[in-house]
Amino acid sequence: MTDILFPPFLTIALTGTPGTGKTEVSKKLESEGYRILHITEFIKEYSIPSERDDERDCDVVDMDALEEAVFEYQQKIRKEFNQTYYSNNLTLGDVHKSPEFLPVLIVESHLAHYLCDLSVVLRTHPNTLKDRLGSRGYSDRKVMENVMAESIDVVLCDCFDYCRRVYEINTTEMSLDETASCLKELIHALYDDELKTYENLMSKMNAFAEDIAAQQALAAGLPISDVLCAYSDTDDGAVIYEGNDEVGDYDEEKHPILIKYVPGKNDWSELVD
């Protein structure tokens, strides 16, 4: 149970239309010690089956095989982290001190949102994206296909079907350092949210363990979700930190799970002092 539940380990998709800056910013974070899984490299290293689509000038990967391989990799990384956590006698107060101590894996790819239930979508204005892709030597057809996809929110809409929460960052006017700073702030805020959810669940489980009547209700066939909901009037998660500058500000617009992240002024030093 300890290995499964504690400390909570979070997997976050870093996704977006090709050209929005996923690879560049993820490699910057990786150089600072954050755990990054680059799906393009992962597919080659683990020989995930794929076929070439010459008409669209892209590879089509076996998503079932990829999902299974990524899950096994995530479990491996989680086990390695737990060993580090316990061998160094870390506490939850240590998780923000260093990327090495933060129980988070970032999955980077325009396919990442199919593999995770939390997604951060990088966005870029179509005109800017067109220039970026053109400078890469993409064919006119491939450039326009991706520009159109960004214009009509293809990746974002896919995220709604596969993820429980979706965040987007507009990188059009941001430098690499600014994008990286914004992304790091969001990652740390999301992990704090995960801890609050975990602590809430543990408090319910502890209360349940002390309540003989509740255990009898469960034995009688009442669903565990119905039993546990009696122990708290608060939501289990989705702490959005609205109006809290210490973890950044969120503006929720148009869709209940779409949150446009606006970076705050916190540098995280307050959390480790």
KAFENZI-V968293 format. One line per field, one symbol per residue. ss: DSSP state (H for helix, E for strand, - for the rest). phi: phi as a letter, one per 20 degrees, with the letter a starting at -180 (. if undefined). psi: psi as a letter, one per 30 degrees, with the letter a starting at -180 (. if undefined). Layout:
BEGIN
ss = ???
phi = ???
psi = ???
END
This chain:
BEGIN
ss = -HHHH----EEEEEE------HHHHHHHHHH---EEEEHHHHHHH----EEEE----EEEE-HHHHHHHHHHHHHHHHHHHHHHHHH----HHH----HHH--EEEEE---HHH---EEEEEE--HHHHHHHHHH----HHHHHHHHHHHH--HHHHHHHHH--EEEEEE-----HHHHHHHHHHHHHHHHHHHHHHHHHHHHHHHHHH--HHHHHHHH----HHHHHHHH-----------------EEEE-----EEEEE------HHH--
phi = .ffeecfgdddcedcqfgoeogfffffffffeofecdefgffgffelfgbcedffelbedeffffffffffffffffffffgfffffelfcffefefbgfeefcdeddrfdfffdcdccddedbggfffgfffffenffgfffffffffffdmffgffgfedcebcccceegdefgffffffffffgffffgfffffffffffffffffedfffffffffofggffffffebeeffalfelfmdffcndddecmcfdeceedfedfdmffedf
psi = eeeefklkkkkkkjllkkffgeeeeeeeeefffkjkjjeeeeeeeghkklkkjeefhlkjljeeeeeeeeeeeeeeeeeeeeeeeefghllfffffekfefjikkkjjlffeffflfkkjkkkkkeeeeeeeeeffgkleeeeeeeeeeeegheeeeeeeffkfkkkkkjgegkleeeeeeeeeeeeeeeeeeeeeeeeeeeeeeeeeffjeeeeeeeffgkkeeeeffffkflkfbhjfhkgjffglkkjkkekfgjjjkjkagkgfffff.
END
